[in-house]
Each structure stands twice: as structure tokens, then as C-alpha cells.
């Protein structure tokens, strides 16, 4: 159980959502066969089914019940609503979650962990690649934030990563269309920046800021159309 607690840090609900959506959507958790191509962590979870079943009522063997039975409940972080909302894109929220916790392996973080690497930003070459630089201070990030805010009729006038997200938390409440668009856009923006950063780093292939912005717009449009189509079918 301690292994699961370590694997599922913080809120943990994304893991539960991911497991239920992608691994157990058609198969009962208790009868899924462990396969060699499964991740190590998932194999560990499945190995603990027998032990988990002993701490749960026999009629409630659901993944969420297991999770609620073993997890340590911590207070919600104030920015949780920016990541977990009805129209979220799981992989975007996952990256955003790691960014909020400053857990992505930026060059500066790797350096702090003892890696002997150079730390300059791969986009501008001037700043040190910290979380705040990569996703806010870098001219590439700033241009994308300006573009997204402008597209939605808003002025971007934030001076720091913290002030931006404090403002987001205070502003983007409820389920209005603009709120949903800004949450999807913000998470897509940081996901695209991280993806582009890795592409430049590992594949030596660079996209323009305009192309990155177009991708973000496509993501938002696709997500909104998917909801409209789903509601139409219903
Ligand atoms: Zn930079």
C-alpha cells in the first residue's frame, strides 16, 4: 500500500481517472490480466489487489473505493480547479499538474539535482530554464500568453507566474464558455511549450510561435466541438 501511496501523490484523482478511462473502461479491475507491456507502476497496483480487497467491503470493489481506502487525504490546493474541470484534456492536466508542483525536469531543476548540464533556455538562449522562465518569462511563452488573452478579448498584464495563476484562480470560476476556453487554452499552452521544448532538445526540430499558437487554437476548437457533438448525439 505504501507503494501505491508513493505512486499516487497529491490529489491522485488524475491517476484514478486515467486508470478508469484507459485501463479499466471495459475490463473489471479485479479480473484484468497483468500483461508484460503494462507499466511497472500499473503492475504493482494490480499485484496489490488481494491485499486491497481485504480492506474494502466485499460489495464495493471499485478502483475509486480502493483509492479512497488507502490514500491520505490532503487539503485541496487553491489551483486545483484550473486543472480539474469538465472539459479537461488528461495529458494536458497531467503536465500542468507537474508544472504547478515544479516537478518537470527542467535544466535548472536537473542541475539542482546534481546533473552537470548547461541550463540555458532552448527557446531564447538567454534565460535559465526554470519552470517560471520556460512557461512565463521566456519571450516564446509571453508571446503565446499574449496571443491567447488577445484572442479572447483580454489584456495580458501579469508580471509573474504566480500572479498569473493567482489571477486565474480568482477569475476562472464556474462553467462559462470563456472560463472553459481559458482553462483549456492555458493547459494546452504549457503542454505545447513543454512538447516543443522536448522536440527541440531531442529531435532538433523547431516550430514557430505562430505554429504553436495555431496548434493551441486547434486543440481548443477540437475539444469544444467534441462537447457540442456529444450533446447533439444525446
Ligand atoms: Zn527562454
Boltz pocket constraint, residues with backbone or C-beta under 6 A from the ligand:
constraints:
  - pocket:
      binder: B
      contacts: [[A, 121], [A, 122], [A, 123], [A, 124], [A, 125], [A, 126], [A, 127], [A, 133], [A, 134], [A, 137], [A, 138], [A, 139], [A, 140]]
      max_distance: 6.0
